Amino acid sequence: MTTHARNRLNDDFSNPVRLSIMGALNMVEEADFKSLKEALGISDSVLSRHLSALEEKGHVKIRKGFVGKRPRTWAKLSPEGRSAFTGHVQALKEVTGLA
Amino acid sequence: MSAENNLNPEQQLAALAQAQADMDRAVGYGSRLLGWYSIIVSLVIGALAFLLQLYPPQKHMAGFIVIIGLYVVAILAASLAYRKLYRSLPIGASKRYTWGFTLTIVFYAASLALLPQQLSSWAILGLIWIVVSAPLLIVGIGMVRK
């Protein structure tokens, strides 16, 4: 018996901000904090909080470094995160009849 | 609708499409920026390979040293500029850039091996410029057109 698509939806991505972050990161190798913040139109604190939550779940990898003397943060999907997100989007499409 | 409330599947797909459209704009900007930068760097390195043939060390040691010095400066500037410009790139872009940049450097090094030949044909010198520039130039044009 196959699992119904709604059972394959990942609760980690049901929050709209986290879903947007995952969707945005799924398009790039890596994005810096500022680009991500500007693209998604959210504040530093909201982005920081949700990125940390996604990192804790193992979906996102965060890298901190410097460009010149300025600190900069980059984020990218982990292989597990990309796989989990792809599965979630596929399940969403099946649930809504788009698949 | 609060930005923190969970969404139903239809709303999730709509939010996802919006986020990806927004990110697409940022990715396009990053890609174009790195693309133009790659085009300029490739043409400069190609030009230096061209000039190197006109100023071989056997005849123009001072000119040769100046061109090698400019090459080192161009490579250092390229590395620093890449780190400054690097923001958001589409999947595969940095790998393509690395390949293009590496091949251009390798071709430049190979052009050094032609120095004893003392080439003087403008067509061949032009060809050296094109061949040395080509890998990074193609990558850059691809990024700008994306």
gemmi code that builds the backbone of each chain (N, CA, C; Angstrom):
import gemmi

chains = {
    "A": [
        ("MET", (0.849, -1.182, 0.000), (0.000, 0.000, 0.000), (0.895, 1.246, 0.000)),
        ("THR", (0.636, 2.195, -0.900), (1.463, 3.407, -0.945), (0.966, 4.429, 0.073)),
        ("THR", (1.900, 5.230, 0.557), (1.566, 6.265, 1.535), (0.879, 7.427, 0.829)),
        ("HIS", (-0.195, 7.931, 1.424), (-0.867, 9.082, 0.820), (0.064, 10.284, 0.866)),
        ("ALA", (-0.027, 11.108, -0.187), (0.887, 12.256, -0.310), (0.855, 13.158, 0.924)),
        ("ARG", (-0.341, 13.330, 1.545), (-0.400, 14.262, 2.690), (0.452, 13.754, 3.855)),
        ("ASN", (0.673, 12.437, 3.912), (1.524, 11.887, 4.976), (3.003, 12.098, 4.693)),
        ("ARG", (3.294, 12.477, 3.455), (4.690, 12.726, 3.107), (5.042, 14.217, 3.197)),
        ("LEU", (4.040, 15.037, 3.563), (4.343, 16.463, 3.754), (5.232, 16.611, 4.984)),
        ("ASN", (6.233, 17.461, 4.869), (7.209, 17.626, 5.952), (6.819, 18.842, 6.798)),
        ("ASP", (6.516, 18.603, 8.067), (6.083, 19.698, 8.953), (7.159, 20.776, 9.124)),
        ("ASP", (8.404, 20.414, 8.881), (9.483, 21.410, 9.029), (9.317, 22.558, 8.046)),
        ("PHE", (8.572, 22.324, 6.960), (8.449, 23.337, 5.908), (7.053, 23.973, 5.839)),
        ("SER", (6.196, 23.660, 6.780), (4.835, 24.194, 6.683), (4.764, 25.664, 7.079)),
        ("ASN", (5.763, 26.126, 7.835), (5.821, 27.553, 8.152), (6.174, 28.327, 6.885)),
        ("PRO", (5.442, 29.398, 6.568), (5.664, 30.096, 5.296), (7.068, 30.676, 5.132)),
        ("VAL", (7.648, 31.149, 6.233), (8.997, 31.733, 6.123), (10.010, 30.626, 5.814)),
        ("ARG", (9.889, 29.513, 6.527), (10.831, 28.405, 6.284), (10.647, 27.827, 4.882)),
        ("LEU", (9.403, 27.751, 4.455), (9.132, 27.258, 3.100), (9.791, 28.182, 2.065)),
        ("SER", (9.671, 29.486, 2.290), (10.261, 30.455, 1.359), (11.776, 30.364, 1.365)),
        ("ILE", (12.345, 30.224, 2.544), (13.809, 30.104, 2.637), (14.270, 28.859, 1.885)),
        ("MET", (13.589, 27.747, 2.113), (13.972, 26.497, 1.437), (13.813, 26.636, -0.078)),
        ("GLY", (12.702, 27.248, -0.500), (12.451, 27.426, -1.929), (13.513, 28.303, -2.581)),
        ("ALA", (13.901, 29.367, -1.866), (14.914, 30.276, -2.404), (16.275, 29.583, -2.465)),
        ("LEU", (16.630, 28.893, -1.393), (17.942, 28.224, -1.360), (18.010, 27.057, -2.341)),
        ("ASN", (16.857, 26.506, -2.664), (16.831, 25.375, -3.608), (17.249, 25.804, -5.017)),
        ("MET", (17.236, 27.128, -5.261), (17.579, 27.633, -6.598), (19.053, 27.969, -6.736)),
        ("VAL", (19.769, 28.002, -5.617), (21.151, 28.484, -5.657), (22.098, 27.491, -4.996)),
        ("GLU", (23.377, 27.663, -5.303), (24.382, 26.860, -4.601), (24.472, 27.331, -3.158)),
        ("GLU", (24.470, 28.647, -3.030), (24.676, 29.268, -1.729), (24.171, 30.698, -1.831)),
        ("ALA", (23.625, 31.215, -0.767), (23.171, 32.611, -0.803), (23.676, 33.318, 0.437)),
        ("ASP", (24.067, 34.565, 0.275), (24.478, 35.285, 1.469), (23.238, 35.847, 2.165)),
        ("PHE", (23.430, 36.140, 3.436), (22.322, 36.537, 4.314), (21.566, 37.743, 3.744)),
        ("LYS", (22.341, 38.719, 3.256), (21.719, 39.958, 2.774), (20.858, 39.692, 1.535)),
        ("SER", (21.393, 38.903, 0.607), (20.629, 38.604, -0.612), (19.331, 37.879, -0.273)),
        ("LEU", (19.451, 36.934, 0.642), (18.282, 36.146, 1.038), (17.233, 37.032, 1.719)),
        ("LYS", (17.722, 37.886, 2.593), (16.825, 38.796, 3.324), (16.095, 39.725, 2.353)),
        ("GLU", (16.850, 40.285, 1.405), (16.247, 41.219, 0.449), (15.283, 40.500, -0.498)),
        ("ALA", (15.686, 39.300, -0.922), (14.837, 38.560, -1.869), (13.506, 38.183, -1.214)),
        ("LEU", (13.552, 37.809, 0.052), (12.338, 37.326, 0.722), (11.587, 38.441, 1.456)),
        ("GLY", (12.200, 39.608, 1.575), (11.521, 40.742, 2.216), (11.222, 40.507, 3.680)),
        ("ILE", (12.177, 39.939, 4.392), (11.985, 39.700, 5.825), (13.120, 40.350, 6.613)),
        ("SER", (12.900, 40.489, 7.915), (13.894, 41.186, 8.734), (15.061, 40.264, 9.086)),
        ("ASP", (16.134, 40.889, 9.545), (17.316, 40.126, 9.975), (16.956, 39.086, 11.025)),
        ("SER", (16.181, 39.542, 12.020), (15.906, 38.648, 13.160), (15.041, 37.455, 12.742)),
        ("VAL", (14.054, 37.720, 11.875), (13.181, 36.619, 11.420), (13.988, 35.623, 10.586)),
        ("LEU", (14.804, 36.150, 9.676), (15.616, 35.252, 8.839), (16.586, 34.450, 9.700)),
        ("SER", (17.216, 35.130, 10.631), (18.200, 34.471, 11.493), (17.555, 33.341, 12.304)),
        ("ARG", (16.374, 33.646, 12.850), (15.678, 32.648, 13.691), (15.293, 31.417, 12.878)),
        ("HIS", (14.746, 31.635, 11.694), (14.290, 30.494, 10.894), (15.454, 29.727, 10.263)),
        ("LEU", (16.516, 30.450, 9.901), (17.692, 29.748, 9.374), (18.292, 28.839, 10.447)),
        ("SER", (18.341, 29.362, 11.675), (18.880, 28.553, 12.778), (18.034, 27.306, 12.996)),
        ("ALA", (16.716, 27.482, 12.918), (15.808, 26.331, 13.114), (16.027, 25.291, 12.009)),
        ("LEU", (16.173, 25.769, 10.786), (16.396, 24.840, 9.663), (17.773, 24.172, 9.765)),
        ("GLU", (18.739, 24.918, 10.300), (20.071, 24.340, 10.490), (20.025, 23.243, 11.562)),
        ("GLU", (19.276, 23.512, 12.630), (19.151, 22.509, 13.703), (18.533, 21.210, 13.196)),
        ("LYS", (17.602, 21.358, 12.248), (16.945, 20.166, 11.680), (17.830, 19.479, 10.629)),
        ("GLY", (18.946, 20.117, 10.279), (19.863, 19.514, 9.312), (19.509, 19.814, 7.868)),
        ("HIS", (18.567, 20.749, 7.640), (18.175, 21.063, 6.263), (19.098, 22.094, 5.614)),
        ("VAL", (19.703, 22.917, 6.442), (20.501, 24.033, 5.929), (21.885, 24.019, 6.580)),
        ("LYS", (22.887, 24.424, 5.790), (24.227, 24.593, 6.342), (24.560, 26.079, 6.319)),
        ("ILE", (25.077, 26.574, 7.433), (25.417, 27.990, 7.525), (26.931, 28.131, 7.645)),
        ("ARG", (27.453, 29.085, 6.884), (28.897, 29.327, 6.899), (29.129, 30.800, 7.197)),
        ("LYS", (30.031, 31.052, 8.107), (30.343, 32.446, 8.436), (31.768, 32.762, 7.996)),
        ("GLY", (31.949, 33.960, 7.470), (33.287, 34.342, 7.021), (33.396, 35.848, 6.936)),
        ("PHE", (34.449, 36.286, 6.303), (34.686, 37.721, 6.155), (34.911, 38.055, 4.682)),
        ("VAL", (34.381, 39.185, 4.271), (34.730, 39.756, 2.972), (35.400, 41.076, 3.303)),
        ("GLY", (36.728, 41.103, 3.133), (37.499, 42.230, 3.665), (37.442, 42.134, 5.184)),
        ("LYS", (37.003, 43.224, 5.801), (36.907, 43.190, 7.265), (35.471, 42.967, 7.730)),
        ("ARG", (34.561, 42.860, 6.745), (33.150, 42.747, 7.112), (32.722, 41.289, 7.273)),
        ("PRO", (32.062, 40.970, 8.383), (31.572, 39.591, 8.543), (30.411, 39.325, 7.595)),
        ("ARG", (30.360, 38.137, 7.063), (29.263, 37.789, 6.161), (28.838, 36.346, 6.439)),
        ("THR", (27.551, 36.089, 6.260), (27.000, 34.750, 6.515), (26.405, 34.211, 5.222)),
        ("TRP", (26.717, 32.973, 4.918), (26.150, 32.311, 3.747), (25.335, 31.105, 4.201)),
        ("ALA", (24.316, 30.785, 3.443), (23.495, 29.602, 3.758), (23.303, 28.778, 2.495)),
        ("LYS", (23.243, 27.489, 2.670), (22.929, 26.612, 1.536), (22.201, 25.382, 2.037)),
        ("LEU", (21.496, 24.725, 1.142), (20.786, 23.511, 1.526), (21.791, 22.378, 1.706)),
        ("SER", (21.577, 21.562, 2.718), (22.376, 20.337, 2.855), (21.807, 19.330, 1.850)),
        ("PRO", (22.561, 18.307, 1.485), (22.006, 17.291, 0.568), (20.712, 16.678, 1.118)),
        ("GLU", (20.676, 16.470, 2.440), (19.460, 15.901, 3.063), (18.309, 16.901, 2.974)),
        ("GLY", (18.643, 18.180, 3.180), (17.614, 19.222, 3.118), (17.039, 19.344, 1.720)),
        ("ARG", (17.918, 19.288, 0.717), (17.446, 19.390, -0.672), (16.534, 18.213, -1.000)),
        ("SER", (16.949, 17.034, -0.548), (16.143, 15.832, -0.809), (14.787, 15.915, -0.095)),
        ("ALA", (14.828, 16.333, 1.183), (13.579, 16.442, 1.959), (12.647, 17.470, 1.334)),
        ("PHE", (13.218, 18.586, 0.879), (12.397, 19.640, 0.294), (11.787, 19.201, -1.042)),
        ("THR", (12.596, 18.521, -1.844), (12.085, 18.015, -3.123), (10.905, 17.071, -2.880)),
        ("GLY", (11.037, 16.210, -1.859), (9.959, 15.292, -1.517), (8.714, 16.025, -1.043)),
        ("HIS", (8.940, 17.090, -0.277), (7.825, 17.888, 0.233), (7.072, 18.569, -0.908)),
        ("VAL", (7.820, 19.151, -1.837), (7.180, 19.849, -2.971), (6.415, 18.849, -3.836)),
        ("GLN", (7.015, 17.683, -4.027), (6.329, 16.653, -4.819), (5.012, 16.247, -4.140)),
        ("ALA", (5.080, 16.083, -2.813), (3.869, 15.716, -2.066), (2.815, 16.816, -2.154)),
        ("LEU", (3.278, 18.080, -2.081), (2.341, 19.224, -2.204), (1.612, 19.185, -3.545)),
        ("LYS", (2.376, 18.886, -4.598), (1.783, 18.854, -5.942), (0.780, 17.713, -6.060)),
        ("GLU", (1.105, 16.592, -5.428), (0.179, 15.456, -5.486), (-1.098, 15.759, -4.707)),
        ("VAL", (-0.931, 16.376, -3.541), (-2.101, 16.705, -2.715), (-3.034, 17.668, -3.443)),
        ("THR", (-2.416, 18.629, -4.138), (-3.231, 19.647, -4.817), (-3.623, 19.231, -6.241)),
        ("GLY", (-3.177, 18.039, -6.625), (-3.555, 17.534, -7.945), (-2.741, 18.103, -9.079)),
        ("LEU", (-1.596, 18.717, -8.758), (-0.756, 19.298, -9.810), (0.273, 18.310, -10.352)),
        ("ALA", (0.494, 17.227, -9.615), (1.524, 16.260, -10.060), (0.971, 15.350, -11.152)),
    ],
    "B": [
        ("MET", (-3.394, 37.077, 6.571), (-2.659, 35.850, 6.908), (-1.331, 36.207, 7.564)),
        ("SER", (-1.074, 35.695, 8.718), (0.194, 35.964, 9.382), (1.323, 35.216, 8.686)),
        ("ALA", (2.477, 35.851, 8.681), (3.639, 35.221, 8.060), (4.121, 34.020, 8.860)),
        ("GLU", (3.633, 33.891, 10.095), (4.103, 32.807, 10.947), (3.108, 31.652, 11.009)),
        ("ASN", (1.890, 31.836, 10.470), (0.914, 30.744, 10.513), (1.229, 29.690, 9.466)),
        ("ASN", (0.931, 28.439, 9.820), (1.144, 27.376, 8.847), (0.153, 27.514, 7.693)),
        ("LEU", (0.556, 27.047, 6.534), (-0.265, 27.205, 5.333), (-0.811, 25.867, 4.876)),
        ("ASN", (-1.914, 25.939, 4.151), (-2.418, 24.697, 3.554), (-1.616, 24.436, 2.263)),
        ("PRO", (-1.754, 23.248, 1.667), (-0.915, 22.908, 0.503), (-1.002, 23.915, -0.649)),
        ("GLU", (-2.200, 24.396, -0.967), (-2.317, 25.368, -2.066), (-1.569, 26.660, -1.730)),
        ("GLN", (-1.725, 27.113, -0.491), (-1.039, 28.340, -0.071), (0.482, 28.134, -0.067)),
        ("GLN", (0.893, 26.931, 0.321), (2.334, 26.639, 0.327), (2.908, 26.726, -1.081)),
        ("LEU", (2.195, 26.159, -2.047), (2.697, 26.198, -3.432), (2.745, 27.636, -3.953)),
        ("ALA", (1.740, 28.425, -3.582), (1.720, 29.825, -4.024), (2.873, 30.599, -3.380)),
        ("ALA", (3.093, 30.369, -2.075), (4.181, 31.056, -1.370), (5.535, 30.645, -1.946)),
        ("LEU", (5.631, 29.383, -2.289), (6.875, 28.865, -2.864), (7.166, 29.520, -4.213)),
        ("ALA", (6.144, 29.628, -5.042), (6.321, 30.253, -6.366), (6.758, 31.706, -6.207)),
        ("GLN", (6.170, 32.404, -5.230), (6.529, 33.799, -4.990), (7.989, 33.913, -4.526)),
        ("ALA", (8.371, 33.049, -3.579), (9.747, 33.084, -3.049), (10.754, 32.798, -4.157)),
        ("GLN", (10.413, 31.861, -5.024), (11.350, 31.508, -6.092), (11.447, 32.615, -7.133)),
        ("ALA", (10.329, 33.287, -7.385), (10.364, 34.422, -8.319), (11.223, 35.548, -7.742)),
        ("ASP", (11.086, 35.795, -6.443), (11.888, 36.834, -5.788), (13.369, 36.476, -5.826)),
        ("MET", (13.662, 35.216, -5.553), (15.062, 34.786, -5.529), (15.654, 34.796, -6.930)),
        ("ASP", (14.817, 34.512, -7.911), (15.279, 34.492, -9.296), (15.866, 35.844, -9.699)),
        ("ARG", (15.255, 36.911, -9.190), (15.763, 38.258, -9.494), (17.155, 38.453, -8.886)),
        ("ALA", (17.315, 37.995, -7.616), (18.616, 38.139, -6.944), (19.673, 37.296, -7.647)),
        ("VAL", (19.283, 36.098, -8.062), (20.213, 35.192, -8.750), (20.625, 35.796, -10.092)),
        ("GLY", (19.683, 36.371, -10.793), (19.974, 36.991, -12.089), (20.968, 38.124, -11.938)),
        ("TYR", (20.801, 38.923, -10.892), (21.715, 40.037, -10.638), (23.123, 39.511, -10.355)),
        ("GLY", (23.241, 38.530, -9.457), (24.543, 37.958, -9.109), (25.216, 37.335, -10.314)),
        ("SER", (24.425, 36.646, -11.122), (24.952, 35.973, -12.301), (25.475, 36.993, -13.325)),
        ("ARG", (24.707, 38.051, -13.551), (25.133, 39.077, -14.528), (26.411, 39.789, -14.060)),
        ("LEU", (26.436, 40.082, -12.746), (27.604, 40.776, -12.182), (28.864, 39.938, -12.370)),
        ("LEU", (28.787, 38.677, -12.001), (29.955, 37.801, -12.142), (30.274, 37.568, -13.616)),
        ("GLY", (29.241, 37.547, -14.453), (29.436, 37.362, -15.888), (30.242, 38.503, -16.499)),
        ("TRP", (29.863, 39.747, -16.214), (30.599, 40.899, -16.752), (32.025, 40.920, -16.220)),
        ("TYR", (32.160, 40.596, -14.970), (33.476, 40.559, -14.352), (34.350, 39.501, -15.050)),
        ("SER", (33.765, 38.345, -15.344), (34.500, 37.263, -16.019), (34.925, 37.688, -17.422)),
        ("ILE", (34.040, 38.371, -18.124), (34.360, 38.833, -19.485), (35.560, 39.780, -19.453)),
        ("ILE", (35.547, 40.723, -18.526), (36.647, 41.704, -18.441), (37.955, 40.995, -18.080)),
        ("VAL", (37.906, 40.126, -17.069), (39.129, 39.430, -16.642), (39.679, 38.569, -17.781)),
        ("SER", (38.794, 37.875, -18.493), (39.254, 36.985, -19.577), (39.940, 37.790, -20.674)),
        ("LEU", (39.368, 38.947, -21.035), (39.972, 39.760, -22.093), (41.308, 40.357, -21.656)),
        ("VAL", (41.393, 40.716, -20.378), (42.660, 41.277, -19.862), (43.744, 40.203, -19.887)),
        ("ILE", (43.430, 39.006, -19.432), (44.445, 37.940, -19.409), (44.832, 37.559, -20.847)),
        ("GLY", (43.854, 37.518, -21.740), (44.148, 37.241, -23.148), (45.054, 38.313, -23.737)),
        ("ALA", (44.788, 39.575, -23.400), (45.607, 40.680, -23.898), (47.033, 40.573, -23.371)),
        ("LEU", (47.185, 40.150, -22.113), (48.527, 39.999, -21.539), (49.291, 38.871, -22.245)),
        ("ALA", (48.565, 37.791, -22.603), (49.199, 36.690, -23.339), (49.654, 37.173, -24.718)),
        ("PHE", (48.847, 38.022, -25.324), (49.162, 38.626, -26.626), (50.419, 39.501, -26.507)),
        ("LEU", (50.423, 40.375, -25.488), (51.548, 41.296, -25.308), (52.851, 40.565, -24.973)),
        ("LEU", (52.681, 39.437, -24.276), (53.850, 38.638, -23.898), (54.635, 38.194, -25.133)),
        ("GLN", (53.899, 37.893, -26.212), (54.564, 37.452, -27.444), (55.304, 38.619, -28.117)),
        ("LEU", (54.816, 39.838, -27.873), (55.471, 41.013, -28.463), (56.699, 41.439, -27.657)),
        ("TYR", (56.699, 41.051, -26.393), (57.823, 41.434, -25.523), (58.472, 40.197, -24.907)),
        ("PRO", (59.089, 39.343, -25.729), (59.733, 38.138, -25.173), (60.959, 38.537, -24.345)),
        ("PRO", (61.308, 37.761, -23.338), (62.424, 38.139, -22.448), (63.761, 38.239, -23.176)),
        ("GLN", (63.917, 37.498, -24.309), (65.175, 37.558, -25.041), (65.439, 38.959, -25.593)),
        ("LYS", (64.332, 39.682, -25.919), (64.499, 40.987, -26.559), (64.130, 42.155, -25.642)),
        ("HIS", (63.088, 41.945, -24.832), (62.567, 43.050, -24.009), (62.361, 42.567, -22.575)),
        ("MET", (63.440, 42.386, -21.863), (63.315, 41.849, -20.504), (62.443, 42.748, -19.611)),
        ("ALA", (62.628, 44.067, -19.750), (61.852, 44.991, -18.908), (60.358, 44.868, -19.217)),
        ("GLY", (60.028, 44.825, -20.514), (58.622, 44.685, -20.910), (58.035, 43.364, -20.437)),
        ("PHE", (58.837, 42.318, -20.553), (58.398, 40.992, -20.106), (58.074, 41.008, -18.603)),
        ("ILE", (58.971, 41.618, -17.837), (58.766, 41.662, -16.373), (57.510, 42.471, -16.036)),
        ("VAL", (57.306, 43.567, -16.757), (56.108, 44.392, -16.518), (54.841, 43.585, -16.803)),
        ("ILE", (54.848, 42.828, -17.918), (53.645, 42.048, -18.292), (53.386, 40.932, -17.276)),
        ("ILE", (54.441, 40.260, -16.836), (54.270, 39.221, -15.817), (53.738, 39.842, -14.520)),
        ("GLY", (54.259, 41.021, -14.203), (53.782, 41.728, -13.006), (52.303, 42.083, -13.121)),
        ("LEU", (51.911, 42.559, -14.307), (50.497, 42.898, -14.532), (49.620, 41.649, -14.429)),
        ("TYR", (50.154, 40.532, -14.907), (49.422, 39.263, -14.835), (49.169, 38.881, -13.367)),
        ("VAL", (50.223, 39.000, -12.563), (50.078, 38.676, -11.126), (49.038, 39.605, -10.490)),
        ("VAL", (49.115, 40.891, -10.839), (48.143, 41.858, -10.300), (46.724, 41.487, -10.742)),
        ("ALA", (46.593, 41.104, -12.037), (45.259, 40.739, -12.561), (44.697, 39.529, -11.834)),
        ("ILE", (45.550, 38.537, -11.564), (45.081, 37.333, -10.862), (44.670, 37.669, -9.431)),
        ("LEU", (45.506, 38.478, -8.758), (45.174, 38.866, -7.380), (43.884, 39.680, -7.345)),
        ("ALA", (43.777, 40.631, -8.290), (42.563, 41.463, -8.341), (41.343, 40.602, -8.645)),
        ("ALA", (41.521, 39.611, -9.529), (40.414, 38.723, -9.888), (39.933, 37.947, -8.667)),
        ("SER", (40.886, 37.448, -7.893), (40.519, 36.666, -6.708), (39.782, 37.531, -5.686)),
        ("LEU", (40.310, 38.742, -5.463), (39.684, 39.633, -4.493), (38.297, 40.076, -4.974)),
        ("ALA", (38.209, 40.403, -6.269), (36.926, 40.870, -6.811), (35.878, 39.764, -6.750)),
        ("TYR", (36.301, 38.531, -7.012), (35.354, 37.411, -6.963), (34.768, 37.280, -5.561)),
        ("ARG", (35.638, 37.399, -4.561), (35.157, 37.279, -3.180), (34.206, 38.413, -2.829)),
        ("LYS", (34.466, 39.600, -3.400), (33.585, 40.734, -3.106), (32.264, 40.627, -3.862)),
        ("LEU", (32.351, 40.148, -5.122), (31.141, 40.096, -5.956), (30.256, 38.901, -5.621)),
        ("TYR", (30.878, 37.862, -5.062), (30.150, 36.622, -4.838), (28.973, 36.858, -3.901)),
        ("ARG", (27.789, 36.692, -4.400), (26.609, 36.840, -3.538), (25.724, 35.629, -3.741)),
        ("SER", (24.867, 35.697, -4.724), (23.991, 34.544, -4.970), (24.179, 34.094, -6.412)),
        ("LEU", (24.526, 32.859, -6.566), (24.740, 32.333, -7.907), (23.853, 31.123, -8.146)),
        ("PRO", (23.399, 30.962, -9.392), (22.596, 29.774, -9.684), (23.416, 28.505, -9.537)),
        ("ILE", (22.737, 27.397, -9.375), (23.422, 26.117, -9.188), (24.352, 25.849, -10.373)),
        ("GLY", (25.586, 25.492, -10.067), (26.566, 25.156, -11.110), (27.407, 26.338, -11.561)),
        ("ALA", (27.013, 27.565, -11.199), (27.708, 28.759, -11.706), (29.140, 28.848, -11.195)),
        ("SER", (29.352, 28.601, -9.915), (30.714, 28.748, -9.392), (31.627, 27.654, -9.949)),
        ("LYS", (31.051, 26.474, -10.201), (31.858, 25.396, -10.788), (32.267, 25.770, -12.227)),
        ("ARG", (31.308, 26.321, -12.982), (31.631, 26.741, -14.355), (32.684, 27.849, -14.342)),
        ("TYR", (32.508, 28.785, -13.398), (33.477, 29.885, -13.289), (34.866, 29.329, -12.980)),
        ("THR", (34.960, 28.405, -12.024), (36.255, 27.831, -11.645), (36.908, 27.136, -12.836)),
        ("TRP", (36.106, 26.379, -13.595), (36.640, 25.697, -14.782), (37.139, 26.706, -15.816)),
        ("GLY", (36.343, 27.712, -16.099), (36.702, 28.726, -17.080), (37.955, 29.474, -16.666)),
        ("PHE", (37.995, 29.876, -15.416), (39.140, 30.632, -14.896), (40.402, 29.762, -14.950)),
        ("THR", (40.291, 28.500, -14.510), (41.449, 27.597, -14.497), (41.969, 27.354, -15.915)),
        ("LEU", (41.062, 27.108, -16.862), (41.495, 26.848, -18.243), (42.176, 28.071, -18.854)),
        ("THR", (41.638, 29.250, -18.559), (42.265, 30.476, -19.071), (43.676, 30.629, -18.506)),
        ("ILE", (43.846, 30.320, -17.223), (45.179, 30.393, -16.598), (46.123, 29.361, -17.233)),
        ("VAL", (45.597, 28.151, -17.461), (46.414, 27.085, -18.071), (46.829, 27.485, -19.484)),
        ("PHE", (45.894, 28.048, -20.260), (46.221, 28.479, -21.627), (47.235, 29.626, -21.619)),
        ("TYR", (47.100, 30.493, -20.617), (48.071, 31.586, -20.494), (49.463, 30.999, -20.246)),
        ("ALA", (49.534, 30.013, -19.340), (50.813, 29.360, -19.041), (51.349, 28.666, -20.300)),
        ("ALA", (50.443, 28.054, -21.059), (50.864, 27.374, -22.290), (51.417, 28.380, -23.299)),
        ("SER", (50.863, 29.590, -23.300), (51.351, 30.604, -24.247), (52.793, 30.997, -23.928)),
        ("LEU", (53.200, 30.814, -22.668), (54.591, 31.101, -22.297), (55.543, 30.158, -23.034)),
        ("ALA", (55.051, 28.929, -23.266), (55.886, 27.931, -23.946), (56.144, 28.317, -25.404)),
        ("LEU", (55.323, 29.229, -25.929), (55.507, 29.653, -27.330), (56.529, 30.782, -27.474)),
        ("LEU", (56.965, 31.327, -26.364), (57.876, 32.484, -26.432), (59.148, 32.224, -27.253)),
        ("PRO", (59.806, 31.051, -27.098), (61.024, 30.824, -27.902), (60.760, 30.856, -29.407)),
        ("GLN", (59.505, 30.630, -29.809), (59.179, 30.629, -31.254), (59.245, 32.040, -31.845)),
        ("GLN", (59.192, 33.052, -31.000), (59.194, 34.458, -31.426), (58.195, 34.702, -32.553)),
        ("LEU", (56.956, 34.400, -32.256), (55.880, 34.548, -33.245), (55.673, 36.018, -33.578)),
        ("SER", (55.446, 36.294, -34.847), (55.252, 37.701, -35.216), (53.999, 37.909, -36.071)),
        ("SER", (53.348, 36.820, -36.462), (52.145, 36.963, -37.274), (51.001, 37.503, -36.410)),
        ("TRP", (50.394, 38.590, -36.889), (49.291, 39.189, -36.123), (48.119, 38.219, -35.992)),
        ("ALA", (47.937, 37.409, -37.031), (46.824, 36.445, -36.980), (47.040, 35.431, -35.854)),
        ("ILE", (48.277, 34.959, -35.738), (48.569, 33.974, -34.682), (48.510, 34.636, -33.305)),
        ("LEU", (49.015, 35.861, -33.228), (48.961, 36.569, -31.940), (47.501, 36.819, -31.527)),
        ("GLY", (46.696, 37.155, -32.531), (45.260, 37.346, -32.252), (44.607, 36.050, -31.803)),
        ("LEU", (45.051, 34.973, -32.428), (44.518, 33.657, -32.069), (44.884, 33.305, -30.623)),
        ("ILE", (46.098, 33.659, -30.236), (46.528, 33.410, -28.843), (45.625, 34.180, -27.881)),
        ("TRP", (45.352, 35.417, -28.223), (44.465, 36.248, -27.378), (43.094, 35.553, -27.234)),
        ("ILE", (42.558, 35.140, -28.370), (41.222, 34.528, -28.360), (41.217, 33.209, -27.575)),
        ("VAL", (42.227, 32.367, -27.846), (42.250, 31.043, -27.202), (42.403, 31.176, -25.684)),
        ("VAL", (43.301, 32.077, -25.263), (43.522, 32.257, -23.817), (42.255, 32.820, -23.155)),
        ("SER", (41.614, 33.762, -23.807), (40.405, 34.389, -23.234), (39.192, 33.469, -23.269)),
        ("ALA", (39.137, 32.610, -24.289), (37.897, 31.889, -24.603), (37.201, 31.178, -23.425)),
        ("PRO", (37.909, 30.361, -22.621), (37.168, 29.608, -21.592), (36.386, 30.508, -20.632)),
        ("LEU", (37.079, 31.494, -20.077), (36.411, 32.369, -19.105), (35.435, 33.314, -19.804)),
        ("LEU", (35.766, 33.689, -21.041), (34.884, 34.573, -21.810), (33.538, 33.876, -22.081)),
        ("ILE", (33.601, 32.607, -22.458), (32.370, 31.853, -22.740), (31.526, 31.715, -21.475)),
        ("VAL", (32.215, 31.414, -20.358), (31.499, 31.306, -19.077), (30.818, 32.638, -18.741)),
        ("GLY", (31.569, 33.729, -18.926), (31.034, 35.055, -18.613), (29.833, 35.411, -19.471)),
        ("ILE", (29.935, 35.140, -20.781), (28.816, 35.454, -21.685), (27.591, 34.625, -21.294)),
        ("GLY", (27.838, 33.364, -20.949), (26.731, 32.496, -20.511), (26.028, 33.047, -19.286)),
        ("MET", (26.815, 33.585, -18.348), (26.228, 34.138, -17.113), (25.450, 35.419, -17.387)),
        ("VAL", (25.989, 36.261, -18.265), (25.309, 37.532, -18.571), (23.985, 37.271, -19.292)),
        ("ARG", (23.995, 36.270, -20.175), (22.779, 35.992, -20.973), (21.717, 35.250, -20.186)),
        ("LYS", (22.101, 34.675, -19.034), (21.145, 33.867, -18.274), (19.952, 34.703, -17.829)),
    ],
}
model = gemmi.Model(1)
for chain_id, residues in chains.items():
    chain = gemmi.Chain(chain_id)
    for i, (resn, *xyz) in enumerate(residues, 1):
        res = gemmi.Residue()
        res.name, res.seqid = resn, gemmi.SeqId(i, " ")
        for name, pos in zip(("N", "CA", "C"), xyz):
            atom = gemmi.Atom()
            atom.name, atom.element = name, gemmi.Element(name[0])
            atom.pos, atom.b_iso = gemmi.Position(*pos), 0.0
            res.add_atom(atom)
        chain.add_residue(res)
    model.add_chain(chain)
structure = gemmi.Structure()
structure.add_model(model)
structure.setup_entities()
